[in-house]
Amino acid sequence: MPRSVASWFVRQAHLLIPLLIMLPVLWALLPGGLPNSADGMVHFTRITEIVSSWRDGILIPRWSLNLGFGYGIPVFIFGPPLSYWLGALYNILGFGPEAAYKAMLVTALLIGTTGSYRLGQLLLGAWAGAVAAVIYLYAPNQLFILFVQGNAPQLLAWSFMPWALWATLQIFRAEGQRDQLIYGGALALVVSGTLIS
């Protein structure tokens, strides 16, 4: 490995901090079965319904053929689609249904935890970034959404908010186009995860 590549990896090693912070939550999600939450099974079912629609050639479904006691319902007109698409993508890539659902949850947590780390790091340094990531991930509301409420779309949508805040600070500091794109993309992902499709 060239020396410059090795030094780049050493400089980027701090980005593993959010993953280390997530280990207890990952350990809690590891056992078989879905988290016993109020809405978790609803979102799991909707992901499998998206996969079924994709296999039938319908990329952006509006009507769920298999839900509603076999009569179908227009759930995808009203349900925020982003988390369902992400879970379905994991399933299409070879994850089983349960693993795809959990991978979607872990992705949401990793996006938000990393964004919080970068935001804290930008403001006050690496230690503040680690504290911000811990506060984000282990806030009672966050754990409630994950393990009790089970609102996967909300969990994923709000994971982009730290990135929007980070990009806002970057825009005021440097006014770079890249930061403006990150800001716009993060806000669009927040909206697409929380509003109707």
Disulfide bonds with the S-S distance in Angstrom:
none
